[in-house]
Amino acid sequence: MILLSGLAPVATGHIRYVYQHPAQANLLIKVMRQDAIVERWENGPWYRRLTRAKYYKGYIREFREFVTSYAVSPHGVSPLARVVGIELTDMGLGQVVEKVVAPDGSLAPTLDAWVRRDGYTPQVQAALDDFLARLLEHDTIAADLHAWNVVYGSDSRGGPHLLMIDGFGEKNIIPHQSMSRGHNRNRTIRRFNRMVERTKKTPRDG
């Protein structure tokens, strides 16, 4: 079992903490936040408690989507951060993912942080164009496509490029996006364009 409770997370999301893998520098471990479990599942809508995997269902959804992205386009570079597997930790099951890094080895900045630092530059636009092309090539279901769920950096597949680190996979009870590639494409383009328009309005720091 990997001990994480005595460590400081390297990042905090809405429902998960992100830790550096204690034994492998290129990996991260995501674990569920206890407060999120209480709020969203124990005190949330009753139907959420019907899921057999409970609050770990997101791990299954994201792993399935990552595998699907390569099944659809095995020779392309998936727009999703690489999902490695599952580890037992003292904070519950942990989802192991590859770290996406900046040139100095630190965690890659989110799209939001990148634009706040450098502005909406032609480099940002080119990276977004490439990102959309890969989303469509891999028939990705980008359920929560936001500037803070996308990072700009490198991993074992190269880079720098934009990668989605959270919020991917089919969330609908009736999996209509999985059922139709054309339908999913249209929804992805709409979500992408909405993200871009919001990102263009992001103020530059300083």
TORKOL-4160 file (C-alpha; in steps of 0.2 Angstrom, whole numbers, padded with zeros to 4 digits, m for minus):
206
<pt num="1" X="0000" Y="0000" Z="0000"/>
<pt num="2" X="0006" Y="0017" Z="m0004"/>
<pt num="3" X="0006" Y="0030" Z="0010"/>
<pt num="4" X="0000" Y="0047" Z="0004"/>
<pt num="5" X="m0009" Y="0054" Z="0020"/>
<pt num="6" X="0007" Y="0062" Z="0027"/>
<pt num="7" X="0011" Y="0070" Z="0010"/>
<pt num="8" X="0006" Y="0087" Z="0003"/>
<pt num="9" X="m0004" Y="0086" Z="m0013"/>
<pt num="10" X="0004" Y="0094" Z="m0029"/>
<pt num="11" X="m0013" Y="0099" Z="m0035"/>
<pt num="12" X="m0031" Y="0100" Z="m0029"/>
<pt num="13" X="m0046" Y="0097" Z="m0040"/>
<pt num="14" X="m0065" Y="0099" Z="m0036"/>
<pt num="15" X="m0066" Y="0080" Z="m0031"/>
<pt num="16" X="m0048" Y="0074" Z="m0030"/>
<pt num="17" X="m0031" Y="0077" Z="m0023"/>
<pt num="18" X="m0016" Y="0074" Z="m0034"/>
<pt num="19" X="0000" Y="0068" Z="m0027"/>
<pt num="20" X="0017" Y="0064" Z="m0033"/>
<pt num="21" X="0020" Y="0045" Z="m0035"/>
<pt num="22" X="0032" Y="0042" Z="m0021"/>
<pt num="23" X="0042" Y="0029" Z="m0031"/>
<pt num="24" X="0041" Y="0035" Z="m0049"/>
<pt num="25" X="0045" Y="0053" Z="m0053"/>
<pt num="26" X="0035" Y="0053" Z="m0070"/>
<pt num="27" X="0019" Y="0047" Z="m0062"/>
<pt num="28" X="0005" Y="0056" Z="m0051"/>
<pt num="29" X="m0008" Y="0048" Z="m0040"/>
<pt num="30" X="m0026" Y="0055" Z="m0039"/>
<pt num="31" X="m0037" Y="0051" Z="m0024"/>
<pt num="32" X="m0054" Y="0055" Z="m0020"/>
<pt num="33" X="m0057" Y="0069" Z="m0007"/>
<pt num="34" X="m0067" Y="0064" Z="0008"/>
<pt num="35" X="m0077" Y="0080" Z="0008"/>
<pt num="36" X="m0082" Y="0077" Z="m0010"/>
<pt num="37" X="m0087" Y="0059" Z="m0006"/>
<pt num="38" X="m0099" Y="0066" Z="0008"/>
<pt num="39" X="m0106" Y="0080" Z="m0002"/>
<pt num="40" X="m0108" Y="0072" Z="m0019"/>
<pt num="41" X="m0112" Y="0054" Z="m0015"/>
<pt num="42" X="m0117" Y="0052" Z="0003"/>
<pt num="43" X="m0128" Y="0067" Z="0004"/>
<pt num="44" X="m0130" Y="0069" Z="m0015"/>
<pt num="45" X="m0144" Y="0063" Z="m0026"/>
<pt num="46" X="m0150" Y="0045" Z="m0022"/>
<pt num="47" X="m0147" Y="0038" Z="m0039"/>
<pt num="48" X="m0128" Y="0041" Z="m0038"/>
<pt num="49" X="m0127" Y="0028" Z="m0024"/>
<pt num="50" X="m0134" Y="0015" Z="m0036"/>
<pt num="51" X="m0118" Y="0014" Z="m0046"/>
<pt num="52" X="m0109" Y="m0002" Z="m0041"/>
<pt num="53" X="m0092" Y="0007" Z="m0042"/>
<pt num="54" X="m0098" Y="0021" Z="m0031"/>
<pt num="55" X="m0087" Y="0036" Z="m0031"/>
<pt num="56" X="m0074" Y="0027" Z="m0041"/>
<pt num="57" X="m0084" Y="0027" Z="m0057"/>
<pt num="58" X="m0075" Y="0041" Z="m0064"/>
<pt num="59" X="m0059" Y="0031" Z="m0064"/>
<pt num="60" X="m0068" Y="0018" Z="m0075"/>
<pt num="61" X="m0075" Y="0031" Z="m0086"/>
<pt num="62" X="m0058" Y="0039" Z="m0089"/>
<pt num="63" X="m0049" Y="0023" Z="m0092"/>
<pt num="64" X="m0062" Y="0017" Z="m0104"/>
<pt num="65" X="m0061" Y="0034" Z="m0114"/>
<pt num="66" X="m0042" Y="0033" Z="m0114"/>
<pt num="67" X="m0042" Y="0015" Z="m0121"/>
<pt num="68" X="m0055" Y="0020" Z="m0134"/>
<pt num="69" X="m0045" Y="0035" Z="m0140"/>
<pt num="70" X="m0031" Y="0023" Z="m0145"/>
<pt num="71" X="m0043" Y="0010" Z="m0152"/>
<pt num="72" X="m0050" Y="0023" Z="m0163"/>
<pt num="73" X="m0033" Y="0030" Z="m0169"/>
<pt num="74" X="m0019" Y="0019" Z="m0163"/>
<pt num="75" X="m0005" Y="0028" Z="m0172"/>
<pt num="76" X="m0010" Y="0046" Z="m0167"/>
<pt num="77" X="m0006" Y="0055" Z="m0151"/>
<pt num="78" X="m0022" Y="0055" Z="m0140"/>
<pt num="79" X="m0027" Y="0072" Z="m0133"/>
<pt num="80" X="m0029" Y="0063" Z="m0116"/>
<pt num="81" X="m0016" Y="0062" Z="m0102"/>
<pt num="82" X="m0010" Y="0044" Z="m0101"/>
<pt num="83" X="m0020" Y="0034" Z="m0088"/>
<pt num="84" X="m0008" Y="0021" Z="m0081"/>
<pt num="85" X="m0018" Y="0011" Z="m0069"/>
<pt num="86" X="m0024" Y="0009" Z="m0051"/>
<pt num="87" X="m0014" Y="0009" Z="m0034"/>
<pt num="88" X="m0020" Y="0005" Z="m0017"/>
<pt num="89" X="m0016" Y="0019" Z="m0005"/>
<pt num="90" X="m0020" Y="0024" Z="0013"/>
<pt num="91" X="m0033" Y="0036" Z="0006"/>
<pt num="92" X="m0042" Y="0024" Z="m0004"/>
<pt num="93" X="m0040" Y="0018" Z="m0022"/>
<pt num="94" X="m0029" Y="0030" Z="m0032"/>
<pt num="95" X="m0029" Y="0033" Z="m0051"/>
<pt num="96" X="m0011" Y="0033" Z="m0058"/>
<pt num="97" X="m0008" Y="0044" Z="m0072"/>
<pt num="98" X="0008" Y="0050" Z="m0081"/>
<pt num="99" X="0014" Y="0068" Z="m0076"/>
<pt num="100" X="0013" Y="0081" Z="m0090"/>
<pt num="101" X="0028" Y="0093" Z="m0087"/>
<pt num="102" X="0034" Y="0110" Z="m0092"/>
<pt num="103" X="0052" Y="0112" Z="m0099"/>
<pt num="104" X="0059" Y="0114" Z="m0081"/>
<pt num="105" X="0051" Y="0098" Z="m0075"/>
<pt num="106" X="0037" Y="0106" Z="m0065"/>
<pt num="107" X="0019" Y="0102" Z="m0068"/>
<pt num="108" X="0013" Y="0108" Z="m0085"/>
<pt num="109" X="0002" Y="0124" Z="m0083"/>
<pt num="110" X="m0016" Y="0123" Z="m0087"/>
<pt num="111" X="m0023" Y="0132" Z="m0103"/>
<pt num="112" X="m0030" Y="0145" Z="m0091"/>
<pt num="113" X="m0013" Y="0148" Z="m0082"/>
<pt num="114" X="m0004" Y="0148" Z="m0099"/>
<pt num="115" X="m0015" Y="0162" Z="m0106"/>
<pt num="116" X="m0015" Y="0172" Z="m0090"/>
<pt num="117" X="0004" Y="0172" Z="m0091"/>
<pt num="118" X="0008" Y="0175" Z="m0109"/>
<pt num="119" X="m0009" Y="0181" Z="m0116"/>
<pt num="120" X="m0019" Y="0173" Z="m0131"/>
<pt num="121" X="m0004" Y="0172" Z="m0143"/>
<pt num="122" X="m0002" Y="0163" Z="m0160"/>
<pt num="123" X="0006" Y="0149" Z="m0151"/>
<pt num="124" X="m0009" Y="0146" Z="m0140"/>
<pt num="125" X="m0020" Y="0147" Z="m0156"/>
<pt num="126" X="m0009" Y="0134" Z="m0165"/>
<pt num="127" X="m0009" Y="0123" Z="m0150"/>
<pt num="128" X="m0028" Y="0124" Z="m0149"/>
<pt num="129" X="m0030" Y="0120" Z="m0167"/>
<pt num="130" X="m0019" Y="0104" Z="m0165"/>
<pt num="131" X="m0029" Y="0099" Z="m0149"/>
<pt num="132" X="m0046" Y="0100" Z="m0158"/>
<pt num="133" X="m0039" Y="0090" Z="m0173"/>
<pt num="134" X="m0034" Y="0076" Z="m0160"/>
<pt num="135" X="m0050" Y="0077" Z="m0151"/>
<pt num="136" X="m0059" Y="0074" Z="m0167"/>
<pt num="137" X="m0047" Y="0061" Z="m0174"/>
<pt num="138" X="m0049" Y="0050" Z="m0158"/>
<pt num="139" X="m0067" Y="0053" Z="m0156"/>
<pt num="140" X="m0065" Y="0059" Z="m0139"/>
<pt num="141" X="m0079" Y="0062" Z="m0127"/>
<pt num="142" X="m0074" Y="0078" Z="m0119"/>
<pt num="143" X="m0088" Y="0080" Z="m0106"/>
<pt num="144" X="m0080" Y="0094" Z="m0095"/>
<pt num="145" X="m0070" Y="0104" Z="m0108"/>
<pt num="146" X="m0063" Y="0119" Z="m0099"/>
<pt num="147" X="m0047" Y="0129" Z="m0099"/>
<pt num="148" X="m0042" Y="0122" Z="m0081"/>
<pt num="149" X="m0045" Y="0104" Z="m0087"/>
<pt num="150" X="m0032" Y="0106" Z="m0101"/>
<pt num="151" X="m0013" Y="0107" Z="m0099"/>
<pt num="152" X="0001" Y="0112" Z="m0110"/>
<pt num="153" X="0017" Y="0102" Z="m0108"/>
<pt num="154" X="0026" Y="0086" Z="m0113"/>
<pt num="155" X="0025" Y="0068" Z="m0108"/>
<pt num="156" X="0032" Y="0051" Z="m0114"/>
<pt num="157" X="0023" Y="0054" Z="m0131"/>
<pt num="158" X="0032" Y="0070" Z="m0134"/>
<pt num="159" X="0026" Y="0088" Z="m0134"/>
<pt num="160" X="0023" Y="0101" Z="m0129"/>
<pt num="161" X="0005" Y="0099" Z="m0133"/>
<pt num="162" X="m0012" Y="0102" Z="m0125"/>
<pt num="163" X="m0018" Y="0087" Z="m0116"/>
<pt num="164" X="m0035" Y="0085" Z="m0106"/>
<pt num="165" X="m0031" Y="0079" Z="m0089"/>
<pt num="166" X="m0049" Y="0077" Z="m0081"/>
<pt num="167" X="m0067" Y="0077" Z="m0086"/>
<pt num="168" X="m0067" Y="0065" Z="m0101"/>
<pt num="169" X="m0078" Y="0050" Z="m0105"/>
<pt num="170" X="m0097" Y="0047" Z="m0107"/>
<pt num="171" X="m0107" Y="0054" Z="m0092"/>
<pt num="172" X="m0124" Y="0052" Z="m0099"/>
<pt num="173" X="m0136" Y="0039" Z="m0093"/>
<pt num="174" X="m0141" Y="0036" Z="m0111"/>
<pt num="175" X="m0124" Y="0035" Z="m0119"/>
<pt num="176" X="m0129" Y="0045" Z="m0135"/>
<pt num="177" X="m0111" Y="0052" Z="m0138"/>
<pt num="178" X="m0104" Y="0035" Z="m0138"/>
<pt num="179" X="m0117" Y="0029" Z="m0150"/>
<pt num="180" X="m0114" Y="0042" Z="m0164"/>
<pt num="181" X="m0097" Y="0049" Z="m0169"/>
<pt num="182" X="m0105" Y="0063" Z="m0179"/>
<pt num="183" X="m0116" Y="0068" Z="m0164"/>
<pt num="184" X="m0101" Y="0067" Z="m0153"/>
<pt num="185" X="m0090" Y="0078" Z="m0166"/>
<pt num="186" X="m0104" Y="0091" Z="m0166"/>
<pt num="187" X="m0105" Y="0092" Z="m0147"/>
<pt num="188" X="m0086" Y="0092" Z="m0145"/>
<pt num="189" X="m0084" Y="0107" Z="m0158"/>
<pt num="190" X="m0097" Y="0117" Z="m0148"/>
<pt num="191" X="m0089" Y="0114" Z="m0132"/>
<pt num="192" X="m0072" Y="0118" Z="m0139"/>
<pt num="193" X="m0078" Y="0134" Z="m0147"/>
<pt num="194" X="m0086" Y="0139" Z="m0130"/>
<pt num="195" X="m0070" Y="0136" Z="m0121"/>
<pt num="196" X="m0060" Y="0146" Z="m0134"/>
<pt num="197" X="m0071" Y="0161" Z="m0133"/>
<pt num="198" X="m0070" Y="0161" Z="m0114"/>
<pt num="199" X="m0051" Y="0159" Z="m0115"/>
<pt num="200" X="m0049" Y="0173" Z="m0127"/>
<pt num="201" X="m0057" Y="0184" Z="m0114"/>
<pt num="202" X="m0045" Y="0178" Z="m0100"/>
<pt num="203" X="m0036" Y="0193" Z="m0093"/>
<pt num="204" X="m0017" Y="0193" Z="m0093"/>
<pt num="205" X="m0009" Y="0193" Z="m0076"/>
<pt num="206" X="0000" Y="0210" Z="m0072"/>
